[in-house]
Amino acid sequence: MPRISLSGFKDPVRRPRYIIWTGVATLMMAAVVIVALGVTSTYWFCAEVCHEVQDDTITAYDRSSHAEVSCMACHMPVNADPVKFLLHKAEALAELYLTATDKFSLPLNPTSHLAMVMPEKQCTQCHSENRRITPSEGIIIDHKVHRDEEITCTMCHNRVAHREDFELTLTDPKTGKPNRKHDDWMKMSACCRCHGLEEGSLATGACAACHPPGFELKPDDHRAEGFYPAGHAKMALEEIERVKAAEAAAAAYREKESKKTTDGASLGIEKAYAGGGGYNPWEEKIPSAGEVNYCSTCHAEKFCSDCHGLPMPHPSDFQAGHGDLGRSSPKVCATCHAQGGKADDTRFCNACHHPDGDPALPWIPQHVDAVRTSGAQACFKCHKPTYCAGCHVAAAVRR
């Protein structure tokens, strides 16, 4: 086999042959690249190769209204030039590597960051900017107002192409934890990322801003049997704990992403959506949907305090002075902690303060046996040693 060298292009005899074979090799390479780009842009490659083990995401796509739309239509910059297209493909190889090595994490795009940085033209390449849509009866959505504030389509419609209306089946290969669903930003709690009742909210939370006259404002769960009084308290406490967990998770995620950027690590495919920046200033202004307290979507913070007569939920230093409040305003405590709201019902207090007795019975007749059995030291946690004398000495004098 003759040795190929650049000198062949200088030799008049071999030059035509070198030019022909160079052209053939170039055409073959171009053909391979074109075929590869075409194959890697198909649903088959995305679903069966790149994300083959992430079936929940594929199933969510198959169940959506966009199931017949190419993956590339949303996950590739609109009218991308060949250079951007190739760079996107190169970055996407990382997804294939993570899939092949079981190093991916679930859920994909956990905080829906892609929805925050996806430009509006990803949607308007198919959907008219001027169409007027009411998502459901009783909802008023002014799309123009949102567009004027540079609120992009996916900042509200984040799950439109991946509808998670089924039970997820996968587990995270790293942690073994079950896959979880993403927050749906088309729910009212997600609207309240911006719309709020408190002063300083990014947008008004007034009912009339989003609901027409005559709309039933009270949700179904508030009309359920047992909701008031016990049910609403249980819901409020559970919601407080859920929001605390969501805030901690969001803070941890933001710290993790911040470190990535500080270390100079690539933000990956997310960069493609914002022309290389992968950044939306709204992300710093609004909380995640999970951080929105369900109760606060309709009730301002003072709503609970106005009803209960004191800050609710109880502040961290409440326990230190709650005895004085209980003696001065027993009806306030009785609202939640006494059957029928009776101020003289001390069962709730007895359960904590007099654990040696039966909380369903009056404490005074029982306290003698409790003191004989356990001593009076426990009494002095709340009462001064002279407290007993106020009753016992007076009784002796009267005799």
C-alpha positions in Angstrom: 0.0 0.0 0.0 1.6 3.3 -1.0 2.4 5.7 1.8 0.1 8.8 1.9 1.9 12.1 2.3 1.3 15.7 1.5 4.0 15.3 -1.2 1.3 13.5 -3.3 -0.5 16.8 -3.8 2.7 18.2 -5.3 3.2 15.3 -7.7 1.4 16.1 -11.0 0.9 12.3 -11.6 -0.6 11.5 -8.1 -2.4 14.8 -7.4 -5.7 13.9 -9.1 -5.9 10.7 -7.2 -5.1 12.4 -3.9 -7.8 15.1 -4.5 -10.4 12.5 -5.4 -9.8 10.3 -2.3 -9.6 13.3 0.0 -13.0 14.4 -1.4 -14.4 10.9 -0.9 -13.2 10.8 2.7 -14.6 14.2 3.4 -18.0 13.3 1.9 -18.0 10.0 3.9 -17.3 11.8 7.2 -19.9 14.4 6.4 -22.4 11.7 5.7 -21.6 9.9 9.0 -22.0 13.2 10.9 -25.3 14.1 9.2 -26.7 10.6 9.9 -25.5 10.7 13.5 -27.1 14.2 14.0 -30.3 13.0 12.5 -30.4 9.8 14.6 -29.6 11.5 17.8 -32.4 14.0 17.2 -35.1 11.3 17.0 -37.6 10.2 19.7 -36.1 6.7 19.5 -32.7 7.9 20.5 -34.0 10.3 23.3 -36.4 7.7 24.8 -34.6 4.4 24.1 -31.0 5.3 24.4 -30.2 8.6 26.1 -33.0 8.4 28.7 -33.7 4.7 28.4 -33.6 4.0 32.1 -35.6 7.1 33.0 -39.0 5.8 32.0 -41.0 8.1 34.2 -39.9 11.1 32.2 -40.6 9.3 28.9 -44.1 8.2 30.1 -44.9 11.7 31.3 -44.0 13.0 27.8 -46.1 10.3 26.1 -49.1 11.3 28.2 -48.8 15.0 27.4 -50.5 17.1 24.7 -47.0 17.4 23.1 -46.4 13.7 22.6 -46.4 14.2 18.8 -43.9 17.1 19.0 -40.2 16.4 18.5 -38.1 16.5 21.6 -35.7 18.8 19.7 -38.5 21.4 19.1 -38.3 22.3 22.8 -34.9 21.1 23.9 -32.9 22.8 21.1 -32.6 26.6 20.6 -35.0 27.9 18.0 -33.2 28.5 14.6 -29.9 27.3 16.1 -27.0 27.8 13.7 -24.8 24.7 13.0 -22.2 25.7 15.6 -24.8 25.9 18.4 -26.4 22.7 17.2 -23.1 20.8 17.3 -22.2 22.2 20.7 -25.6 21.2 22.1 -25.0 17.6 20.8 -21.6 17.6 22.4 -23.0 18.6 25.8 -25.8 16.1 25.5 -23.2 13.3 25.4 -22.9 13.8 29.2 -26.5 12.6 29.5 -25.7 9.4 27.6 -22.7 8.8 29.8 -24.7 9.2 33.0 -27.4 6.9 31.7 -24.9 4.2 30.8 -23.1 4.4 34.1 -26.1 4.7 36.4 -24.8 8.0 37.8 -27.9 10.1 37.0 -30.1 11.5 39.7 -33.9 11.5 39.9 -36.0 13.4 39.4 -34.5 15.0 36.4 -34.5 18.8 36.5 -35.6 18.6 40.2 -36.5 22.3 40.7 -37.8 22.8 37.1 -34.9 25.2 36.4 -35.2 24.5 32.7 -38.7 26.0 32.8 -37.3 29.2 34.3 -34.7 29.7 31.6 -36.5 28.5 28.5 -37.3 31.5 26.3 -40.8 32.2 25.1 -39.9 31.6 21.5 -39.6 27.9 22.2 -43.4 28.0 22.5 -44.3 30.8 20.1 -42.6 29.0 17.2 -45.9 27.0 17.3 -48.3 28.9 19.4 -49.6 32.4 18.6 -48.5 35.2 21.0 -51.9 36.8 20.6 -54.3 33.9 21.4 -56.4 34.3 24.5 -56.9 31.3 26.7 -58.8 30.7 29.9 -57.3 27.5 31.4 -60.6 26.6 33.2 -63.9 28.1 34.3 -63.5 30.7 37.0 -59.9 31.6 36.2 -58.9 35.0 34.6 -55.4 35.0 33.0 -54.1 38.1 31.3 -51.3 36.7 29.2 -50.2 40.2 27.9 -49.6 41.5 31.4 -47.4 38.6 32.2 -45.6 38.9 28.9 -45.0 42.6 29.5 -43.3 41.6 32.8 -41.1 39.1 30.9 -42.9 36.2 32.5 -42.2 33.4 29.9 -44.7 30.7 29.0 -42.9 27.9 30.9 -42.6 29.9 34.1 -46.3 28.9 34.5 -46.8 26.0 32.1 -43.8 24.0 33.4 -45.3 20.5 33.1 -47.2 20.9 29.8 -44.9 18.5 27.9 -44.2 16.1 30.7 -47.6 15.3 32.4 -47.1 13.4 35.7 -50.7 12.2 36.2 -49.6 8.7 37.0 -47.7 6.8 39.8 -44.0 7.1 39.3 -42.1 3.8 39.4 -38.4 4.5 39.4 -35.8 4.9 42.2 -32.7 7.0 42.3 -29.7 4.8 41.4 -27.5 6.8 43.8 -29.7 7.0 46.9 -32.3 4.3 46.3 -35.1 6.8 47.1 -38.3 6.7 45.1 -38.6 9.1 42.2 -40.8 12.1 43.1 -43.1 14.3 41.0 -42.3 17.9 40.1 -44.3 20.8 41.4 -47.0 21.8 39.0 -46.9 25.5 38.4 -50.5 25.6 37.0 -51.9 25.2 40.6 -52.9 28.1 42.7 -50.1 27.7 45.2 -47.6 28.1 42.4 -49.3 31.3 41.2 -48.7 32.6 44.7 -44.9 32.5 44.1 -45.6 36.0 42.8 -49.2 36.8 43.8 -49.5 37.5 47.6 -51.7 39.1 50.1 -48.8 40.5 52.2 -47.4 44.0 51.6 -44.4 44.0 49.2 -45.6 40.9 47.2 -44.5 40.9 43.5 -48.1 40.9 42.3 -51.5 41.3 43.9 -53.1 38.4 45.6 -56.6 39.9 45.6 -59.2 37.3 44.6 -60.7 39.5 41.9 -57.4 39.7 40.1 -57.7 36.0 39.0 -61.4 35.0 39.7 -64.6 36.5 38.2 -67.5 37.6 40.4 -69.6 34.8 41.7 -66.8 32.3 41.8 -66.8 29.9 44.8 -63.7 30.9 46.7 -63.9 28.3 49.5 -62.1 25.1 48.4 -63.6 21.7 48.7 -61.3 20.6 51.5 -62.6 23.5 53.7 -66.2 22.1 53.2 -65.2 18.6 54.2 -66.7 17.2 57.5 -64.4 17.7 60.4 -62.4 20.5 58.8 -63.3 23.0 61.5 -62.0 23.3 64.2 -59.8 20.2 64.5 -59.1 19.6 60.8 -57.9 23.1 60.0 -55.4 23.1 62.8 -54.0 19.7 61.7 -53.7 20.9 58.2 -52.0 24.2 59.2 -49.4 22.4 61.3 -48.6 19.9 58.6 -48.3 22.6 56.1 -45.9 24.5 58.3 -43.7 21.5 58.6 -43.9 20.7 54.9 -42.8 24.3 53.9 -39.9 24.1 56.4 -38.7 21.0 54.6 -39.2 22.5 51.2 -37.2 25.6 52.2 -34.3 23.5 53.5 -34.3 21.4 50.3 -34.4 24.6 48.1 -31.6 26.2 50.1 -29.4 23.1 49.8 -30.0 22.9 46.0 -29.2 26.6 45.5 -26.0 26.2 47.5 -25.1 23.2 45.4 -25.7 25.0 42.1 -23.9 28.1 43.4 -20.8 26.1 44.1 -21.0 24.6 40.6 -20.9 28.1 39.1 -18.2 29.3 41.5 -16.0 26.4 40.6 -16.4 27.2 36.9 -18.4 24.0 36.2 -20.6 24.0 33.1 -24.3 24.5 33.7 -24.8 22.0 30.9 -27.6 22.0 28.4 -29.5 24.6 30.4 -27.1 27.2 28.9 -28.6 26.7 25.4 -32.0 28.1 26.3 -30.8 31.5 27.4 -28.2 32.0 24.7 -25.4 30.8 26.8 -26.3 32.4 30.1 -28.7 29.9 31.7 -29.9 32.6 34.0 -33.3 34.3 34.7 -33.4 37.2 37.3 -36.9 36.0 38.3 -35.3 33.0 40.0 -33.8 35.2 42.6 -37.1 37.0 43.2 -39.6 34.2 43.7 -39.5 31.1 45.9 -40.0 27.6 44.6 -43.6 26.4 44.5 -43.0 24.0 47.3 -42.1 26.9 49.6 -45.5 28.5 49.3 -47.8 27.8 52.3 -51.1 26.5 51.1 -53.0 28.5 53.8 -51.3 31.7 52.8 -52.7 31.6 49.2 -56.0 32.9 50.6 -55.2 34.1 54.2 -52.8 36.8 55.1 -50.5 36.1 58.0 -52.6 38.2 60.5 -55.7 36.2 59.6 -54.8 33.4 62.1 -53.7 35.9 64.8 -56.9 38.0 64.5 -59.0 34.9 65.0 -57.0 33.3 67.8 -56.1 36.5 69.7 -52.4 35.9 69.7 -49.6 35.2 67.2 -50.1 31.9 65.4 -48.4 29.6 65.2 -47.0 30.1 68.6 -43.6 31.9 68.4 -40.5 30.1 69.7 -40.5 32.0 73.0 -44.2 31.4 73.7 -43.7 28.7 76.3 -41.8 30.9 78.7 -44.8 33.2 79.3 -47.8 31.1 78.3 -48.8 30.5 82.0 -49.4 34.2 82.5 -51.4 34.4 79.3 -53.5 31.4 80.3 -54.4 32.9 83.6 -55.2 36.4 82.2 -57.0 35.2 79.0 -58.2 31.7 79.6 -60.8 31.9 76.7 -57.9 32.5 74.2 -56.4 29.2 75.2 -59.8 27.5 75.3 -60.4 28.2 71.7 -58.1 25.4 70.7 -57.3 23.5 73.9 -60.6 22.9 75.6 -63.6 20.9 74.6 -66.4 23.2 73.4 -64.2 26.2 74.0 -64.9 26.2 77.7 -62.4 28.2 79.6 -62.7 26.1 82.8 -61.8 22.9 80.9 -58.3 22.2 82.1 -57.8 18.8 80.6 -55.3 20.0 78.1 -53.2 21.7 80.7 -53.4 18.8 83.1 -52.1 16.4 80.5 -48.8 18.3 80.4 -48.6 19.9 83.9 -50.1 17.1 86.0 -49.0 13.9 84.2 -49.4 11.8 87.3 -53.2 12.2 87.4 -56.1 11.6 85.1 -56.4 14.6 82.8 -60.2 14.0 82.4 -60.8 14.6 86.1 -60.3 17.8 88.2 -56.7 18.0 89.5 -57.3 19.3 93.0 -58.8 16.0 94.4 -56.0 14.0 92.8 -53.0 16.1 93.8 -52.7 14.7 97.3 -52.0 11.2 96.0 -49.6 12.5 93.4 -47.6 14.4 96.0 -47.5 11.5 98.4 -46.3 9.2 95.6 -43.8 11.4 93.8 -43.1 14.3 96.2 -43.7 18.0 95.7 -40.6 18.8 93.7 -42.4 18.5 90.4 -44.9 21.2 91.6 -42.1 23.7 92.1 -41.4 23.8 88.3 -44.3 26.2 88.1 -45.2 27.1 91.6 -43.1 28.7 94.3 -42.7 26.7 97.5 -45.0 29.1 99.3 -47.8 28.5 96.8 -49.0 25.4 98.7 -49.2 27.4 102.0 -51.6 29.9 100.4 -54.2 27.1 100.4 -53.2 24.7 103.1 -52.3 27.3 105.8 -55.5 29.2 105.1 -57.5 26.0 105.5 -55.8 25.3 108.8 -56.5 28.8 110.1 -60.2 28.4 109.2 -60.4 25.2 111.2 
